[in-house]
Structures are given as structure tokens and as C-alpha cells.
């Protein structure tokens, strides 16, 4: 059933090209909502989630032994759920796209469909096809509908993605050849014990290739520029879904297929993860552009994911998956507030300019959403960020005790830049406040938050609260799947 | 073996030569009957392909001078199909000498079929020359344009020099081994003398020129840019496919024992390291030079150099898998390039040029053309789900599989680096088409429906071959001995 998320999304995308303009957004909403319904249904379907359960398996390219093979376990289900959530709210937050709407939603749905594909693939070749499929739509989304420095940002992001893909492809081909050139089926490959010297050189290539998309330091620089340049829905998809593709593929492919290589390199991954957390948080503290703050915060949060993966124990990896879900929702909400609610009305993202506007009075709903998202982002108990990060840190304590101390310092920085952004944006200096929102006199932008925005934000807020208050809901699906992975330390 | 057998086995070539002469006469008699000439040429090509289909599956005449195998038949049909699309492209040429042009095109196709269908160095050389001479004239066909004359002249000068090298090489090989048939050469290569080595290298130079591999690529940019678009398309596609088929046969069948090895720390002298160096140079030179271009045809020319490099990878790897990957890649590359040149030809016809400026905002002028161009460019860049991606995957996996202990990894990594560079400039073309807004040029591109259908058809082929490459791969690899 969950395979239909892929078909529905791509079908909707193709159909969009032939629809009249005014129907485009409704079609996109219908498509993403269907995907959401299917994912939600599959998530609560009662399967245990531990086994990587085949749902479709058809021969595809017989000459090389590739199959059209889809399978799910708890991790895939969780990722599909966050994909569909983010997709629905991304469509709701692009309700006002007037320029070439059909194309816009076409590319948007391609990103979503490709992501479902990656999360459900059980054949490495198929996974990589979906993985690369997402690259070009990102370029067009940003280069055509983006803002600040959009062509530069789009090109940088696309080239980084392609670079990561090329690195990963070397690893994939090497695995294909080492496994005898007969199959790239993940379940079959997981049975094979590759030779240690082989794992030692292939693992870093493959892992780094995927981790580029997860924003690993020092290859993270595409993320802030790309996020800033992208249109709101683009930033939401990038932060909410695309960065997860890298982390998910690293987990599913690099870690699980090459456990010995992973053992050799895991401390370096942890090191890069910790550097990413602290460095990005420090940089975010100095940004003047609200979207840059959020962009760097994404890199910082993805550092937690990498750290969690590097621990190689069930708690850490499970936490990493939970963090992927949590960050997907939180980052989407943050970008929605910054890019759509604030920027569309004030036409500035400069923190100093915003602090003179008294936005908490003018846009109370935006302030409310941003406070919630910030709280979740800082890791305040009761929100998903806390549940995820505490799990990761507990796991890290077992593997790298020093890293926990460093990360603790990083979390203080995260709290600092989040509070700074929150204060400057909504609760600015009272003496400077002019008591009104600066709107562009030329545009007929309505100051009130529209219903579409409220629905989109509400959806994300519910998700982060649900995962924060009752993380067991997700962990019940995630943990059995994580425990079935073969690279875990006993 | 009597002449009737020869005529029967060479039926496709015979049909084409007859058609060529008929079209030539028709063009002389009626200078305005362009549509009629095209129709006759197209019919001749279709007729020839059906003649290919009716050939026996296996045959060999005169010691391998004319060979028929499933592989040969397949690639004859591919050459005919590419010629067919070139005929459609050529409809827009608007020359008074349309009959002559089509006759030359058909003769060039006959040359390609000889190339593909022979395992004997002399006939291969005759095929090379027949193709070459027809193509020189086709490149210089636009008499009103200086650039076309330049294209023809450059192609001719480089081409004739390369042919001289090849002929000299063949004579050396014949002198040392006493044979011109590929199968007979192979066993006599074992004591490798310096003179024989010189012969091998010289023979290969001619083919390196044909496929535009660096450093024998210098003709390509000017020819691709200056020649009439259909000629450039044909030079870039069909001529290249046939050259790769015959190059593969020569090195793998004829020179098989002298393969050597191209591994990073384990180079052994032979043609394999030679081709590896050519491939590496082509990938670097082609991609880096393409970065600096602002003319779409010139960009395609430099990228063609790079693609020749990727395609050579399969031959470097050698073996059945490698050859099969090379053939698959060159086939899909040819179809992609014919499509891309088709789009260029239409844009040029409408706007009078093929610089980036002329493509600006093409999306608004003709969404169909823009969409097809996106498919072609992204396939060249090697993105799924398009055919170029699978082609590259197949090539690289064959290369990595070939050398023991991943010794060809250096070449694969270089090729992937090249793909990364190429992705940038292909994306630039798409940026011009989809992102740039050019207010001054909003006149929609008028396309005659036949050309539109054929370009959309080619784009669909590229997408379908990308999603379901299994059939063609199976067809190629099962027809290899």
C-alpha cells in the first residue's frame, strides 16, 4: 500500500503539467494529502517494523541483475511519515505562488516522490536512481522561484549534491563488483561479508558521498546558501526531507553493508558530527539574516544525527532516526515562519530591521509558531527535539563520553542563537518599535495570516508536540528496525 | 561463392546506393522537389532496414570482407535509423541542391554499413574513406557560409591526415603479419616488434580522429559549429557509432593479444593503456574546454570529446562486458545528440544563431522543445531516469570489474569528476532555457510537425531507454560472440 505514495506523487506531478493554472495548487494539495494519508495508514498499520519487509519485487534490468524492489521497516515508515507531513505543509505554505504554478508544483512533487522512493527502495540501484532524481528539481525550484542570490545558491547546492552522488556512485559500483556483479539487492548484500581492506576504503567514500547531502562538516556550505536562496517551500523540503535522504542512505547503505569499515571510521564521523554541531551553532550566532540562522541551525541539528549514527548502539542510532523526524518537522516550521509568514509581509529578513517592527503584536500567530519551533529546536522537554537529542546523548555516553561534554557546550550555543533570533525577530527593542508592520506599499499583501498558513503550521506543531510528549509512538516503530541492523555493537 | 550471394548479402548497401543515385538524378532534374527527394531517401532507408532484417543471421564472405552477425545487423539498423532522423532534420536546409545532399548522406551511410559489416582492414579502410569523403562535402555544403567552408576544410585536412596514418599503420601491420583479416592478424601478434607496435598505434590514430578523442579532437569544435546542423548531427552520431563498433572489433578481435593492462600501478604495454590515456585526456580536455563555451553547438562539440573518453572506458576494460557497455553508451549517446542537434537546428532556423542568447527563454517560446532539450542535456549529464545515467553506470561497472583489484578505479574516478564538471555546463544551458527571461524574444518557435514529432520521439526513446534499458543491453550483449 505504501508503495502508492511514490506512484500517486509522480502521477500527480505529471498530471499537473496539463492542468489549468488555478487548479495546480489544489492538485498538489490533493496529491500530498493522499501521500500523507497513505503514510499515516501504513505507519499505524500494526506491522512490527523490525524486518525489512518486501512490498514489491519485480525484475527490472535482468542483464545486470537489478530489481524493482521496495521494502519497508520502521525507519522507512518514519521517514515516509515526515516526508508526507513536510510535503503537505510545504504545499500549504506555497499557496500564494502565482508565477508558473504548474511547473512549481511539478518540481516540488518530483522532490517528494523521489524522496519516498529513496526511503522505500530495497535495491541499491533503484535507491540511487531516486536519490539522483531529486537533484534537478531542487535546482529549478531555487533558480526560478528563489530569492537572495538564487542562481548562485541553486548551482552550489546542485553541484554539491551531484558531487556527493558521484562519490556514492563509486562506492556503489565497487560494492556491485565486489559482490560478484549479479545483484544490488540490499537484503542480499547485507548477507555478504566484504573483505576488511575493501571495507576500509569503500566505506569512507560511500559514507561521505551520502553525508554531503546530510550537511556533514566541512561539506555543509551548500546548506545555508541553498536554504536562504530557496523559496519557502523549497527550504522546507530541503531541510525537512532532502537532508534526511543523505542521512538515511548513509545508515541504510554505508553503515549496514560495510560494518567493519564503519567500526574503523566511526570515531571520525563522531568528530565531524560534534564539530558540525558546535561550529554551525557558533556561526548561527553571528548571522544577521534570519534564514541564515535557521540554515546553520539545520547543519547543527544534522550534526546530532551524524553523532547518533556514529555511536553504533541502538540508543544512539534510534535517536538519530528520531532526530531526523524531529528536525524535519521543526526546520520546516522555522522556515515557514521566516520565509512565508514574515518575509512575505515585511520584505526583510534582517534581524535588526525586524527587531524594530514589533512583530509579536502584528503577527501573533507567527510569533506563536516561532516560539514553539524555537523551543523544540532548543530541546526543551515536551517537544520532539528534546526526546531525540536526549536519546542520542544517552547513546553517545556509552560510546564517546567526551563527545557528550562537547555537545553539551554546543547545545548551549544552540539555545543562545535560537533565543537571539527569537528575541530580535518578535520581541525587539521597545524603544525602536514603530508599532506597525512595514509592508511594501506596492503589494496588496494581506497582513493577516491566511488559513492555509494556519493549517500548515498547525500540522507541524501537532507533529512536534506529539513526538515530544509521546515519543514512544515513533520509537516503537524505530527501535525494532534499528535493533535489526547488523552493525550495532553488542 | 558467386556474385548472386554477394548481391544477396549486400542487399541493404545495394538498395542504398541505388536510392542515392536515384535521389541524385531526381535532384538534378527537379531542383524544387525537395520534399520528394526527402521522401524517396527516407523510403530507401526504410527499405534498406527491412533488407537488413531479411539477411541470414550468420554469414561471412571473402575471408571476412563482408560479415553478417546479429551485432552487425543491429548496428546497421541503428546507423540507418540515425540517417533517417538526419533526413528529417535536413528538411529545413532549404538548399537548391537538396538531392545532392541526400545522395551524399546516403553514400556516407553505405560507408558506415561497410565499416560495421567488415572484419578486414582493407574494406574497413574503404568504408572509412567513403564515409569521410561524403562527410567532408556535407560539412562544407552551405556554400553561402564561410563557417561551413571552414568546417569542411578543417574536417578534411585533419581527416585526410588521420587516414594517411591509418593506411600507413595498416600497411605496417600487413607487412609484419602478412594478413589483413582481423581473425588472421591476432595469432601473429605474439612476438611484438617495435615496428608492429608502431603499426598498431598508427592504425588506432585514425579511429581516435573519427571518434574525436583528445588530442585528435581539434577539428570537432569548428566542424560541429560551422557545418550545417544535419551534417554536424550525422558526424556526431552515426559516424561515431560505426567508428566505435569497428574500433572495438579491431582492438578486441584483431589486436586482442596485445591488450596490455591499464591499471594504476600495473600498466602493461599494449593498446589498453594507450586508449586509457586517450580516454583520460579526452575527459579532461573536453569537459574543461566545454566550460568556457557560450555557443551551444561548440559546447556540444567539446562535450562530445568528453563522451568519446567515457565511451573508450569500455574498450579499455575490454572483454564482452566492456564492449557491450561501449556499444550501449555510444548508441544512446548518438540518439541523444541527434535530438539535441534537432533542437539546435530549429532554434537556429528561427533566431538565426545558436549562441546561449538565442536559447534564452526558450521555455516560453516552445515548451515542447525546451522539455526535450532538458531531457537530452540531462541524459548527457548522466542523471536518472534517463538513458545516459544507465549507460554511465554500465560503463563504469564494466571498467571496475575488468581490472583485478579495482585497478581501473583511477579512470572511473576521473570520469566521474568529468561528469561533475559536465553537469555544470549542461545545467547552464538549461538555466538559459528555463530560468532566464528574455522579453525581446517571445515569438513562438514555429516547427513543422514532422520535426516536432521526431524530436519528441527521440526524447521519449531516451527516457524509455533510461527506465527500461534491459532490452537493448540484452540485445547487444547477446549478439556479441
Interface residues (C-beta under 8 A of the other chain):
Chain A: X60 X61 X62 X63 X64 X125 X128 X129 X130 X132 X133 X135 X136 X139 X140 X143 X144 X151 X155 X158 X159 X162 X163 X166 X167 X169 X170 X173 X174 X176 X177 X181
Chain B: X378 X383 X384 X385 X389 X390 X393 X394 X396 X397 X400 X401 X406 X409 X412 X413 X416 X417 X419 X420 X423 X424 X427 X431 X434 X435 X468 X469 X470 X473 X474 X477
